[in-house]
Amino acid sequence: MKNILIGISWPFANGDLHIGHAASSLPGDVIARYHRLKGNNVILVSGSDCHGTPIDVKALQENKSAKEIVDLCHENFTRDWKNLGVSFDLYNRTDDEYHKNFVKKQFKKYYEYGYLYEQQEEQLFCSHCNLFLADRYIVGVCPKCGSNIKGDECEKCGSLLEIKDVKETKCAICGNKTSIKETKNLYFSLSRFQDNIKDLVSKNKLSWRENAILFTERYIKEGIPDRCASRSLNWGIDIPIKDYEDKKIYGWFENVWGYVTASKKYCEEHNLNWEDFWKNDKDNKIYLVHAKDNIPFHTVIFPSLLLATKDNYKLPDKIISDEYITIESEKLSKSKGNYISVKDILERYPADAVRYYFLYNDPEKRDFNFTWNDFINSINGELLGKWGNFINRTLVFIKKSFDGKLTNSKIDIDVEYKLKRLFETVGEDIDNGNVKDGLIKIFDFISYANKYFDEKEPWKLAKENIEECNNVLLNCVNIILNVNTLLKPYLPFSCETVEGYLNEKVNNWEYVQINNVEISKEIKPLYERYDKSRIEEEKERLKNTI
């Protein structure tokens, strides 16, 4: 029995959960559900990232407190994850007192170990908002071409600028002119861990996603820079260092610690030893699941922070980093309104349909373009047309021709072998983080199952050879039961329905054989068929949100 820790990246608490979050997070839930079926000790954690400049800014813009902003977001996130079927053992938040106290202790330890050092610097400041401004909240004029710009990049001439070189700078929040103000900050010596990160990447070339390997190698080649670990913010975790009482711990430093604090908190509440999941020399495995833009936080920053504790932390075994998602060939953008919230899509479609689409099309190796045409067709053609159809035609036939009952009969050796082999190969895929490959294999087998049904022609056998018909249908029921088990990590809601039809509940990742069948419930289609007109309706709806 292994100890499995799966950490899904923490969404920033200043908006809605969108389908990009769903796509990059669902593989983590599949991995967790699989390992539970294998009998392993599993902790699946994440939480709401509650600190940072955007939250301070949103609070100013909406005339609310930062806590009001994050409380609402956390409530909505928790609801959406639950409705999507993500089976967190603990979904926490970074403004949780347990998390804050743990992080402050780590910060103080780093300071005592000499990993934090002080640096004087000048920053742009808005006296009206009383904020030191991050680059994204500065507007001005490009010094090279004279165009109006936001931040440190000129879209017109393509120049990447130092923010100090931007002319006529103003605060993007209130529009007032900025001033330069001297401040001091604490920097974390990230560069001291360059060789450690290089070794970590080298050891995990077969375990991490390719994009994580390539990005981290490029980061190492350019030289890992030290990073500022303190911020002048109103909302955040207080710095427990003398003369820094007016500043907060930078979000990049503390949010990744959430994986440890959430699992540690869960263990303490459930009488488990958290070190079994996080320390070296334990029978454990750590998965970190996130989107491409979070790679450096998980492959460079978090491992460096763990090493700097000198406390025997195990570094991540598996980096499951997805590529990006576009929507109808346009970049997903919350600011431009080109996004689909998890709440919105779940109001009109069942969770398993959403899960299937994003898991089957998981952007493991390249960006994926979400289209309403593909989404609707995947439900009609795959979920309903293949899997739902096989279940319905088999069970309805048994109810109609055999009064819902089948007796002990001969199991097809070839079918049994294929199913047993499928448990092995799909299990290997999921364990390795290749959840998309596993789902593709399952649906390839479902195509075989439909072909098996067609070639055996049970509707003819019912008239000509009732015993053989019983055999064929019992083999089909065994296919349904075992494929349903294989699909449990992927489609938890509809799999529960199928178990109800069969009066069988399977809680292990292994082939199970049914010898007698009694179907008492009314069989209804497992999935709804959507009219093609739905595609244009959804595209129009999306257009109206932009």
DRENTOR-69566 format. One record per residue: x, y, z of N, C-alpha, C, O in turn. Coordinates in steps of 0.2 Angstrom, whole numbers, plus 5000, padded with zeros to 4 digits. Atoms other than C-alpha are relative to their C-alpha. Layout:
<mibas>
XYZXYZXYZXYZ;...
</mibas>
This chain:
<mibas>
500449945000500050005000500450065000500950075004;499649935001500750174994499750065003499150055004;500249944998500550345001500050054994500650074992;500049965006499950454986499850075002499250085005;500249934999499950644987499950034993500350034989;500149975006499150734973499850075001499350095005;500249935000499150924972499850034994500250034989;500249965006498151024960500150075001499950105007;499849934999498651204957499450045003498850035001;500549964996497751334967499750064996500150104994;500349945004496551454957500050065004499950065010;500049944997496751634960499350035002498950034998;500749984998495251704970499850074998499750115003;500349935002494751854960499649994994499550044990;500450005006493551784947499749935000499649905005;500450065000492651624941500549944998501049964995;499650055003493351454938499849994993499249994992;500250015007493351424920500349934997500649895000;499950075003493551274908500849994999501049934999;499350015000495451304907500249975007500649925007;499850034994495551264926499749935000500149895002;500350075000494451114923500449954996500649904999;499550045004495551044909500649985003500849925003;499450014997497151064919500049965006500549935009;500150034994496450994935499749935000499949895005;500450075000495350844930500549945000500349895004;499650065000496850734927500249985008500349925009;499850014993497350754946499449965003499649915008;500650034997495550694951500049924997499949885001;500050075003495750534939500549965004500449915006;499450034997497450494947499849985007499949935009;500250024993496650504965499549955000499649905004;500550055000495150404961500349934998500149885001;499750065002496250274952500449975006500349915008;499650034995497450254967499549985006499749935010;500550024995495950244979499749934998499749885003;500350075002495250094969500649955001500449895002;499450054999497050014970500149995007500549955009;500050014993496850024989500650045003500850035009;499549964998498250154991499750065005499150085005;500149944996498250295004500050064996500650084994;500049945005497750454994499850065004499350065008;500249934998497650634999500050054993500650064990;500149955006497050754985499850075003499350085006;500149944997497250934990500150064994500450054989;500049935004497051114982499750055005499650045011;500349954996496351274988500050064996500250074990;500149935003495951454984500650045002500850055008;499549954999497451574982499850065001499550104997;500449944997496851714992500450075000500150125002;499649944999498351844992500350024993500449984989;499649985006499151954979499750074998499150095000;500249945003499052124970499350004997498950054998;500650005003497552084959499450005005498950035004;500550004995496452054975499950065003499450095004;500049934998496952214982499750054996499350094998;500349955005496552304966499349994999498950044999;500750025001494852214964499650035006499150065005;500349984994494452264982499950084999499450115001;500049935001494852444978499550024995499150074996;500549995005493852444962499349995002498850035000;500650024998492352364970499850035006499250025009;500149974993492452464986499849955005499349955009;500250054995492452304996500749985003501250005002;499350024997493752225008500249944996499949904992;499750065004494952095001499749935003499649894999;500350064997494151965013499349994996499249934995;500650015003492451995005500149974993499749934991;499950025006493151964988500249925000499949884996;499850075000494051804992499549955003499549895001;500550044997492651735003499549984995499349924995;500550015006491451744988500349954995500049904993;499650055005492751664976500049935003499949885000;499950074997493151524988499349965001499349904999;500650035000491351484991499749974993499549924992;500150025007491051484972500449944997500249894994;499650065002492551374969499949945003499849894999;500150064996492151254982499349964997499349904996;500650025003490351234974500249974993500049914991;499950025007491051214956500449945000500349894996;499650065000492351084960499649945002499749895000;500550054997491050984970499649984994499549924993;500550015006489850994955500349974994500049934990;499650035005491250944943500249935002500449894998;499850064997491550794954500749995002501049935002;499350004998493350834959500049985007499750025012;500150034993493550724975500550025005500949985007;499549984995494650834986499949975007499349975009;500150014992495050775003500050065004499750065009;500149934996495350955008500150054994500650054991;499949945005495051104997500150065005499650085008;499949954995495851245008500150074997499850084992;500049935003496251425006500750035004500850015009;499349984997497951525009499950055005500450075008;500149964994497151645021499849965006499649995011;500150054994496851495033500550015005501150015003;499549994995497651525049500549955001501149965002;499550055000498451355049500550014995501150004996;499549995006499251395032500550065002501150055001;499649944999499851565037500549995006501150015005;499550024994500651505054500649964997501149974999;499550055002501551365045500550044995501150044996;499649965005502151485031500550055004501150065002;499649954996502751615044500649975003501250005003;499450044996503851485053500549984994501149994996;499550015005504651435036500450064998501050064997;499749945002504951615032500650025005501150045003;499549984995505851645048500649955000501149975001;499450055001506851485046500550024994501150024995;499649985006507451545029500450065002501050065000;499649944998507951705036500649995005501150015004;499550024996508951625050500549964997501149964999;499550045003509751505038500450044995500950024992;499649965005510351655027499750004993500150024988;500350015007509251615012499650074998499450084992;500449945002508351785013500550065002500850065007;499649944999509351955011499650064998499250064994;500449945001508852135011500350044994500950034992;499849965006508952244995499650065000499050065000;500349935001508552434993499850004993500349984988;500249995007507652474977499550054999499150075004;500549955001506552604969499449964996499549924991;500650035004504752554963499550064999499550115002;500549965002503352644955499450005005499249945007;500550004994502052704968499450044998499550104995;500649965001500252764967499850035006499649995011;500249974994499952884981499250005001499050005007;500750004999498052894977499849935002499349925007;500250074998497852694979500449985006500349935009;499650024995499252694991500349934999500349885004;499750075002500052544982500650014996500750054992;499450015005501752494975499749964994499349914995;500350035006501252444957500449954997500949964995;499750055004501552284949500050024993499650074991;499949975007502052304930499350004997499250044993;500750015003500252244925499650065001499150074998;500449954998499552394934500350074998500150125001;499749945002500552524925499950014992500049974988;500149985007500152614909500450064998500650105003;499549955002501252734899500150004993499749984989;499849995007502152774883500649964998501149975002;499450045002503352664874500650054998500550094994;499549965001505052744874500349994993500750034990;499750025006505452664857499650034994499850054989;500449995006503952694846499450065002499150084997;500549954998502852814856499349985001498850025002;500750025000501352704857499849995008500249995012;500250014993500252684873500149935001499949894997;499950064998500652534882499849985007499650035011;500250024993500152434898500549955002500649904998;499550054997501452344908500750014996500950074995;499349995002503252314901500149974993500649964990;499950035007502852254883499650054995499050064997;500449965005502352364868499749954994500149924991;500350055005501152264857500150034993500149994988;499949985007501452384842500749994997500749964992;499350015003503352374840500349945003500849925001;499850064998503552214850500650005005500949955007;499449994996504852284862499849985007499249995010;500150024993505052204879500450055004501050055003;499749954997505452344891500249995007499949955011;500049994993506152384908499550055002499450104999;500549954999504752464917500250075002499850125001;499749934998505852604923500150044994500250104994;499949965006506152654905499350024997499350074992;500649985003504252674901499950075002500050095008;500149934999503752854899499350025002498949985001;500649974998502352954907499649955003499049945002;500350054997501852814918499450025005499550075008;500649994995500152814927499749935003499949885000;500350064997499152694938499549984996499050024994;500650035004498052584928499449995003498849985000;500650014996496852574942499650065001499050064999;500449944999496452754945500250064995499850114995;499849955005497352844931500450065002500650104998;499549954997498452954942500749994998500949934997;499350015001500252984939500349975005500249975011;499750044995501452874947500650045003500850094999;499449974997502952924958500549945001500349895002;499550054998504552834962500250015007500350065010;499950004992504752784980500549945001500549894999;499550054998506252694988499749955005499349985010;500250054995505852534998500549955001501049954997;499650065000506752385004499649945000499049945003;500350075001506352205001500449955002501049955002;499650064999506852035006500049964994499549944991;499950045006507551924992500249935002500649925007;499850074999507551734992500649984995500549994989;499450025004509251664986499849934996500149884997;500250065004508451544973500649984995500649924994;499450015005510051554962500449945004500849915000;499650054996510851444976499849934998500249885000;500250075001509851294971500049984992499749934990;499950015007510251304952500249924999499949894995;499850065001511251144953499549945002499549894999;500550054998509951054963499449994995499249934994;500550005004508651094951500249964993499849934990;499750045006509751034936500049935001499849894997;500050084998509950864945499349985000499249924998;500650025000508150854948499749994993499349944992;500350005007507650884930500349944997500049904993;499750065004508950754924499849945003499749894999;500250064997508350624936499249984998499049934998;500750015002506550644930499850014993499250034991;500149995007506650654911499549964998499149974993;500550055002505550504910499350015004498849975003;500550004995504350554924499650074999499050075001;500449945001503850734920499850014993500149984988;500249985007502950804905500550044996500950074999;499449975004504050864891500050075000500550105001;500049935000503451044892500350025007500750085007;499749984994504051044910500749995000501150045003;499250015001505750974906500350064996500850094998;499749955005506051094891500050075004500550115003;500049944997505451244901500550015005500850065006;499650004995506451204916500750004998501250045001;499350015003508051164906500150074997500750104998;499949945003507851334897500150055006500550105006;499949954994507651424914500749995003501050045005;499350024997509251334921500550034995501050064998;499549975005510251384905500050085001500650105000;500049934999509751564907500250035007500550085008;499749984994510251564925499450015005499050065004;500549984996508951554939500150065005500650065009;499949944996508751724947499750005007499249965008;500350004994508451764965499350044999499250074994;500749975001506651824968499850045007500050025012;500349964994505851954979499549965004499049945001;500450044996504951874993499550045005499150025009;500449964996504152025001499650054996499850074990;500449955004502752144995499750055004499550045010;500349944997502052315000499249994998499050024994;500750015001500252255001499650015007499850015012;500449994994498752285013499749935002499649925008;500350064998498152105012500549944998500749944993;499550055001499251955014500249975007499949985012;499850034994500251855026500650045003501150065000;499549954996501251965039500749975000500849905000;499350035000503151945038500350015007500250065010;499850014993503851885055500750035001501149995005;499349985000505451985053500050085002499650115000;499949934998505952145062500150054995500550044990;500049955005505752305052499749994993499750024989;500450025006504652215039499349995002498949964998;500750014998503052225049499550034995498950024996;500549965004502252345036500049964993499649994989;500050035006502552215022499749935000499649905006;500350075000501752045017500549954996500949974992;499650055004502551885010499749994993499149994992;500250005008502451874991499649944999499849885002;500450065001501151754985500449944997500249894999;499750055003502351654974500449955006500549895005;499750044994503251604991499649965004499849915006;500450044995501851555001499449954997499249915000;500650045003500451484989500249934999499849885000;499850075001501451334984500149955006500149895006;500050044994501651285002499449975002499349935007;500650034999499851255002499949934999499549905002;500050085001500151074996500149975006499849925008;499750034994501051045012499550015006499349975009;500549994994499851135024499349974999499149955004;500750045001498251065016500049935002499649905006;500050074999498850885017500249995007500049945010;499850004993499650915034499450015005499349975010;500649994996498050985041499549944999499249925004;500450065001497050845033500249945005499849915008;499850064996498150715041499950015008499749965011;500149994993498050795058499349995002499149975008;500750014999496150795057499849934999499249915002;500250075001496150605052500549955003500549905001;499650054996497450535063500549964995500649904996;499550025005498750515049500650035001500750095004;499449974999500550545049500250044993500350014988;499949965006500850685036500749994997500850004991;499350015003502750645034500049944996500449934992;500050065005502250475026499950034993500049994989;500249975007501650585011500550054998500650064992;499549955002503050715011500749995001501150034999;499350004999504650655017500449944997500049894994;499650055003506050545010500049945004499849945010;500050064997506250365014499349975002499349935007;500750024999504350335014499849974994500049994988;500350035006503350225002499550054997498950044998;500549945002502550384994500250024993500750014990;499949985007502350464977499650075000499050075003;500349935000501950654974499950024993500450024989;500249985006501050714959499850085001499450095006;500249935000500850904955499750014993500050004988;500450005007499550944942499850074999499550115004;500149935001499351114934500150014992500249974988;499949985007499351214918500750024998501150035003;499349985002500851264908500350065003500950075004;499849934997500951444915500349995007500650035010;499850014993501251364932500649965001500849945006;499450055000502751254927500650035005500849995009;499449984996504151364935499950005008500349995012;500250004993503251374952500049935003500249925009;500050074997503151184953500749964999500849915002;499450035002504851134945500650035002501250005003;499549964998505951274951499950035007500350015012;500149964994505251374965499849955006500249955011;500250044994504351244976500649955002500749945008;499550044998505751114975500650045004500950015009;499449964997507051254980499750015007500150015012;500249984993505951304995500049945004500249945010;500050064996505751125000500849985002500949965008;499350024999507651094999500350055006500750035010;499749944995508051265009499849985007500050015012;500150014993507151195024500549955004500549955010;499650064998508451055026499749955005499949935010;500450044996507050955033499849934996499249914998;500150075003507150795022499349994996499049944995;500650005005505650845010500249964994500749974991;499950045007505450724995499750054995499350094996;500249955005505350824979499549964995499549904995;500550035004503950794966500249954996500749954992;499850065004503950624957499750024993500050004988;500449995007502650674943499850085000499550105004;500249945002502450844935499549994994499749984989;500650005005500750844926499850074998499450105001;500149935002500851004916499750004993500049994988;500350005006499551034903500250064996500450114998;500049955004499651144888499450055000499050035005;500649954999498451294885499449974996499449934992;500650015004496651294879499850064997499850115000;500349955004495951404866499249995000499049935000;500750015000494051434864499850034993499950094991;500249985007493351434846500650044996500550094993;499449975003495151474840500350075003500750105000;499849944997495351624851500349995007500149945011;499750014993496451644867499550015005499150055005;500450004994495551604883500250065004500850075006;499949944996495451774892499450025004498950045001;500649984995494451824907499950074999499350104999;500149925001494852014904499650024994499250074994;500449995006494152004887499349974999499049974994;500750045000492651894891500049944996499549914996;500050065004493251754880500149945005500749915004;499950064996493051614893499349975002498850015001;500650044998491751484899500149985007500549945008;500050014993491451474917499849925001499449904998;500250074998491351294925499250005002498949965001;500749994998489751354933499550004994499049974994;500449995006489051404916499949944996499349924995;500150065004489351244907499749955004499349905001;500450054996488751134922499350015001498949975002;500749994999487151224922499649974994499049964995;500350035006486751154905500249934997499949904993;499750075002487750994903500249965006500549995011;499850044994488050844915500850005001501150014996;499350004998489750844924500449954996500949964994;499650065003490250674916500150024993500650004990;499949985007490050754899500550054999500950044995;499549955000491150894903500749975002501249984998;499350034999492450784911500249954994500849964993;499850045005492450664897500350044994500850024992;499749965005492750794884500750035001501150034997;499449984998494150874893500549955001501149965000;499550054999494950714898500249964994500849954993;499850045006494850634881500450054996500850024991;499649955004495550794873500550045005500750095003;499549974995496750834888500650024996500949984992;499449975003498150954881500649985003501050025005;499450024997499550844887500650024996501150044999;499449995004500750884872499950064996500450094994;500149945005499951024862499450045002498950015006;500549964999498751164864499349974997499449944992;500750035003496851114862499550054999499550105004;500549955002495551214854499349975002499049934999;500650024999493851194862499550044995499550104994;500549975005492351214850499449975003499349915005;500650034998490551194854499849944995499449904997;500250065005490351084838500349945003500049885003;499750064998491650964845499749975006499649915007;500250024994490950964862499349965000499249915003;500650035001489150924857500049934996499749894998;499950065004489750794844500349955005500149895004;499750054996490750704857499549975005499649915006;500550034996489250684868499649954996499549904998;500450045005488150624854500349944997500149884997;499750065004489450514845500449965005500449905003;499650054996490550444859499649985007499549925007;500450024994489650454876499449964999499349915002;500750025001487950424870500049944995499849894995;500050055006488350334853500449945001500249894998;499650064998489650214860499849975006499549915007;500150034994489550184878499350005003499149945004;500750004998487750234882499649954996499249924999;500450045005487150144867500149925002499749885002;499950074998488049984872499649975006499449925007;500350024993487349984890499249994998498949955000;500850005001485550024884499849944996499349914998;500350065004485449894870500149945003499749895002;499950064996486149764881499549995006499149945006;500450014994485149794897499250004998498849965001;500750005002483549834888499849934997499249914998;500150075003483649674878499949955005499549905004;500050054994483949574894499350005003499049955005;500749994996482349654902499549974995499049944998;500550025005481349624886499949934999499449904999;500050075003481849454881500149945006500049885005;499850054994482449374898499750025006499949995012;500349984994481349464910500550035005500450025011;499549974996482949554917500449955003500849975007;499650054997483749384922500449964996500249944990;499650055003485249284916500349965005500549975010;499850054996485849124923500849994998501050014993;499350025001487649054925500149974993499849934991;499950025007488449034908500750014998501150035003;499350005002490049024898500350074999500050114995;499749935001491249174899500549994994500949944993;499650005006492149214882500750015003500950075005;499350004997494049184886500350064997500750105000;499749945003494549324873499850065003500250115004;500349944997493349454881500350005007500650065009;499750004993494049404898500750025000500950075004;499349985000495849424893500150074998500550115001;500049935002495549584884499950055006500250105007;500249954994494749664900500550005005500750055008;499550014995496049594912500650044997501050085001;499449965003497449674900499850075000500350115002;500249934999496449834900500150035007500350095007;499949974994496549854918500750015001500950065005;499349995000498449834917500250064996500650104999;499749955004498749954903499750075002500150125002;500349944998497550084908500250035007500350085008;499749994993498150074926500750034999500950085003;499349975001499950104920499950074997500350114999;500149935003499350254910499850055005500250105006;500249964995498450334924500650015006500750075008;499550004995499850294937500650054997500950085001;499549965003501050384924499850074999500250114996;500349935001499950534923499850014993499650064991;500249995007499450494905499249985000499149934997;500750024999497550494909499750004993499249964992;500450005007497050534891500149944996499749914993;499850065003497950384884499649945003499349904999;500450054996497050274897499250004997498949954996;500749995002495350344892499949984992499449954990;500150025007495650324873500049924999499649904995;500050075000496050144876499449975002499149924999;500650034997494450114886499550014994499149964993;500549995005493450194872500149964993499749944990;499850045005494350094859499749935001499449894997;500350074998493749934868499350005000499049964998;500849995001491950004869499849994993499349964991;500150015007492050004850500049934998499649904995;500050075001492549824850499449975003499149925000;500650034997491149784862499450014996499049964996;500649995004489849864851500049954994499549924991;499950045006490549764836499949925002499649894999;500150074997490549604847499249995001499049934999;500750015000488649634850499749994993499349954992;500350005007488249664832500249934997499849904993;499850065003489249514826499749935003499549894999;500350064997488449394839499250004999498949944999;500849995002486649454834499649965005499249925003;500450034995485849414850499250004999498849955001;500750005002484149464843499849944995499249914996;500250065004484249314831500149945005499749895004;499950064996484949194844499449995005499349935007;500650004995483449234856499549954997499149925000;500550045003482449144843500249934998499949884997;499750065003483649004837500449965005500449905005;499650044995484748964852500150045006500550085007;500149964994484249034869500650005004500750045008;499450014996485748964878500550044998500950075002;499549965002486949044867499950075001500350115002;500249934999486049204868500150025007500350085008;499849994993486149194887500750015001500950065004;499249995000488049174885500250064997500650105001;499849935004488249324873499850065005500250105006;500249954996487249434884500350015007500550065010;499750004994488049384900500750034999501050065004;499349975002489749424892500050074999500450115001;500149935001489049594887499950035007500250095008;500149974994488549624905500750005004500850055007;499450004997490249574911500550064997500950095001;499749945003490949704899499850065003500250105005;500249944998489849834905500250015007500550075009;499849994993490249804924500850025000501050065004;499349995000492149794920500250074997500750104999;499849945003492249944908499750065005500050115005;500349954995491150044921500550015005500650065008;499449994995492550004934500650044997500850095001;499549975003493850064922499850084999500350124999;500249935001492850224919499950045007499850105006;500249964993492550264938500450065001500250115004;499649944999494050374939499850064995499950124997;500149955005493450474923499350025001499250095001;500749985001491550474924499649975007499249935006;500250034993491050444943499250015000498949965003;500750005000489250504941499649954997499249914999;500350055004488650394927500249935002499849885001;499850074998489650244933499649985006499549925007;500450024995488650254949499349984998499049935001;500650025003487050244939500049934997499649894998;500050065003487650094930500149945005499849895004;499950054994488150004946499349995003499149935005;500750014998486350034951499649964996499249924998;500450045005485649954935500249925001499849885001;499850075000486749794938499949975007500149925008;500150024993486449794957500749975002500849925006;499450024998488349774959500550065001500450114997;499549944998489649894967500749975000500849935004;499350025000491449874963500550055003500450115001;499649954997492749964974500749985000501250015003;499350025001494349884968500250004992499750004988;499850005007495349904952500249934997500849924997;499850075002495249724946499449984996498850004997;500550045004494249614934499649965005499849935009;500550034996492649554942499549964995499349994990;500450045004491549414934499349995003499349985009;500750024998489649404935499849944997499949934991;500350075002488849234934499250004999499049964995;500749995000487049284937499850075000500150115004;500249935000486149444933499350015001498949964999;500749984999484549524939499950074999500250115004;500149925001484049694932499350015002498849994998;500749984998482549764941499850074999499250084998;500149935001482749944938499850024993500049984988;500149975007482050044923500650024997501050065000;499449975004483450074910499850064996499450064992;500149945004483550244904500650024997501250004999;499449985003484750324892500550035005500350085009;499549974995486350364902500250074998500450115003;499849935002486650524892499550034995499149994992;500549965004485550654883500350014993500950034992;499849985007485650674864499850084999499250105000;500249935001485750864859500050014993500349984988;500249985007485050934843500650044997500950085001;499549965003486351014831499950075001500450115001;500249934999485451174833500350035007500450095007;499749984993486251184851500750034999500950075002;499349985001487951214843500050084998500450115001;500049935002487451384835499750045006499950105007;500349974994486451424851500650025005500750085007;499449994996488051404861500550054998500850095001;499549965003489151494849499850075001500250125002;500349935000487951644849500150025008500250085009;499949984993487951644868500750025002500850075006;499349984998489851644869500150074997500550115000;499949935004489851794856499750055004500050115005;500349944997488751894867500350015007500250065010;499749994994489851874882500750044999501050065004;499449975001491351944874499950084999500450114998;
</mibas>
